[in-house]
Amino acid sequence: MNDDSIRKVAGEIDAFEMEHYNEEKKGTWQLIDEYLNEINDQIYELKDKKVDLKHNISEITWNLLAGVANARTEIEYLEHLGVQNGLIRSKHLHNFLQASRHRDSQDTDIYYAPDIDYVNVTIPWYLENNLLEKLYLKYHKTRIHKVFDLVNQYIFDAHDDSKGFYVWWGEIQEIWEEIDDEETISNHYHDHDTYWEYDVDPKECKNIKDFFRQRMKAKALEKEKENKQELEKLKTREHKLRRYSTLQEYGKNIKGSIYWIIDASKKYAKDKFGMLYVGESGNFSKRFSAYQIKEDRLNELEKRLKRAFPRLSDAAIRKFITESVRIKVITTNRLADPSYRLEREKKIIKKFQPLLNLK
């Protein structure tokens, strides 16, 4: 029996799609888009006052109504095409499902006439009853399944409106480009099966047990591969985390500082070193903000000078700080210890007696 009924069904479905859904022929949606663009242009002409409303209001109204009517007609036609496209599949699918149901000898609800002839046929294990159909439905997916899931997600599931339909269509186009020829995305003519889950094709297995055994083995290997990938991710994450420190560790690793400020001109600090002030800090980067020059007020060092020399003007103090004051900072790990740092500060103050520490 050379009549390939399945191929005829595929031919009818593909012929309908190639007639109404192809890149060469301008389809219904393109016509709708043209009408909508015409309406949009006329609205913008009205908005920008490029037409004389007094003399052209009737013509403008008629053109807008005509564009809306044309777009509505094409939209209805597009809806009918979609329904018909589904019905072409449904009418054949119904027959195939009925035939598949009658092939299942284990279905007790199927009636067989008592006087019919029976035949003995040697067939591969996967063609017994309708086993192959069941395997296809459960373990086989093609690119059309991907497109269906993607479009279904866009239409029915919650999604980010800002993504826009063209982004979704771009993803569909990527799937389409995987097809090796220029047939429809449904791909009905292709005979090769490269879409079996875990790449296990029942037609290449010895029996049903071998099919599931190979699936379990492939699934275990895939799981092992996933676990290795997860382990690598964890190792990478742990490696990155090693670059971080706890708050306690970070606090311990901050170096302490002792600093002294001198009067380089020895204008006010008359001793040999011109020592003005000695201080200590567990975080000098933060402490230094107290000594930065401020435009609108005196900083901490300037205030100390003001207390020591009340008759000095703010301008004179600012000039002295800018021209004559120098700072020296000693920062070490050992100075992170507050007790040790305070002890060192006291020794330096006792030895040099800085001017502003004594005031």
C-alpha positions, -999 to 999 in steps of 0.1 A, spaced: 0 0 0 19 30 -13 -7 56 -3 10 77 23 -20 93 41 1 109 68 22 127 42 -10 139 25 -22 154 58 12 171 63 10 184 28 -24 199 33 -14 216 66 18 230 51 1 242 19 -23 263 40 6 277 61 27 285 30 -3 302 14 -11 325 43 20 326 65 51 332 45 77 359 40 73 364 3 36 370 2 22 401 19 -3 387 45 -34 400 62 -14 415 91 6 436 68 -26 450 53 -39 458 88 -6 475 96 -9 497 65 -44 508 74 -34 516 110 -4 536 98 -27 556 75 -51 563 104 -21 573 126 -7 597 99 -41 614 96 -44 618 134 -9 634 135 -18 658 107 -48 669 128 -26 672 159 0 693 141 -28 713 124 -14 706 89 -49 705 74 -77 731 72 -105 717 94 -130 742 81 -129 730 46 -117 693 50 -135 680 81 -159 659 60 -131 644 40 -110 637 70 -138 620 89 -146 598 58 -109 588 54 -106 579 91 -139 558 91 -128 541 59 -94 532 74 -110 518 106 -135 498 85 -108 483 64 -86 474 94 -116 458 112 -124 437 81 -88 424 78 -87 417 116 -118 396 113 -103 378 83 -71 372 102 -91 357 131 -109 334 106 -75 323 92 -63 314 127 -95 294 134 -93 276 100 -56 268 106 -65 251 138 -94 232 123 -73 218 95 -52 201 122 -82 191 143 -101 173 116 -71 150 109 -60 147 145 -94 134 154 -91 106 128 -56 97 138 -66 95 175 -96 73 166 -73 50 146 -47 49 174 -74 40 199 -86 11 179 -50 -2 175 -48 -7 212 -58 -43 219 -55 -38 256 -84 -13 256 -114 -34 269 -139 -8 257 -130 -14 220 -156 -37 203 -144 -62 177 -169 -79 155 -169 -117 161 -167 -127 124 -138 -106 113 -105 -120 100 -74 -118 122 -37 -117 111 -4 -125 127 22 -98 120 58 -97 133 65 -61 143 91 -42 163 84 -40 200 76 -3 200 47 -8 174 27 -31 197 -7 -17 203 -2 21 203 29 21 225 49 43 201 22 70 201 23 71 239 61 74 238 60 102 213 34 121 234 54 118 266 91 118 256 93 136 223 93 173 216 101 193 185 109 230 179 72 236 174 67 228 211 93 255 220 74 280 198 41 270 214 54 274 249 69 308 241 38 322 224 16 307 252 38 324 278 34 358 260 -3 355 255 -15 340 288 12 341 314 23 371 334 52 389 316 70 422 315 51 445 291 82 465 286 98 435 269 76 441 239 63 417 213 92 421 190 115 407 215 93 376 219 91 373 181 129 376 179 132 345 202 108 327 179 128 337 149 159 321 165 141 288 168 129 291 132 165 297 120 175 263 134 154 246 107 176 235 79 153 244 50 126 270 42 96 249 50 70 259 77 81 259 113 57 230 119 82 209 99 58 182 89 78 166 61 109 159 82 113 122 90 144 124 113 139 122 151 164 143 169 141 155 197 138 125 220 144 134 257 179 126 269 186 117 232 172 82 237 152 70 207 130 39 214 134 27 178 171 22 186 165 3 218 162 -35 221 129 -34 241 109 -13 265 132 -22 294 162 -12 275 145 21 265 139 31 301 173 17 312 191 40 287 169 69 298 178 64 334 215 62 326 213 93 304 193 111 331 219 101 357 247 114 336 229 146 329 222 150 367 259 143 374 269 169 349 245 194 365 259 186 399 294 192 387 283 225 372 266 234 405 298 223 424 319 245 402 295 274 408 298 268 445 336 267 444 336 299 424 313 315 449 333 303 478 365 316 461 349 350 457 337 349 493 373 344 505 379 379 492 354 391 518 359 395 555 336 395 585 330 428 602 351 416 632 380 405 609 379 437 590 380 457 623 410 438 635 428 444 602 424 481 602 458 496 611 460 522 639 478 555 636 497 580 656 502 614 641 518 647 650 514 682 635 542 707 635 547 744 630 573 744 602 579 781 606 581 778 645 560 810 647 540 797 676 556 764 686 591 776 697 606 742 706 633 725 685 607 705 665 579 730 663 555 704 677 520 717 677 498 686 684 500 648 688 470 625 683 460 589 678 433 571 658 421 536 651 410 549 616 430 579 605 412 581 571 380 589 590 398 610 617 415 632 591 382 648 581 384 668 613 415 685 600 404 692 565 401 729 555 365 740 556 353 771 538 324 780 561 339 772 596 371 764 615 383 728 616 395 711 648 431 722 646 421 758 639 397 758 669 426 746 692 447 775 679 419 799 685 416 787 721 454 790 726 456 824 709 422 841 713 434 874 698 442 858 664 417 865 637 402 836 618 419 848 587 453 848 604 448 813 617 437 801 583 468 816 566 490 800 592 474 766 588 477 768 551 513 780 548 531 767 579 514 735 592 527 701 583 516 666 594 533 633 599 513 600 602 527 566 615 504 537 607 512 500 617 493 468 625 505 470 661 489 504 665 455 488 659 456 478 696 440 508 714 459 503 747 493 502 729 483 532 707 473 553 737 505 544 756 527 555 726 507 587 723 513 596 760 550 589 757 553 612 727 533 640 744 554 636 776 586 638 756 579 667 732 551 686 751 532 698 720 518 733 722 481 725 716 481 693 737 490 714 768 464 741 763 
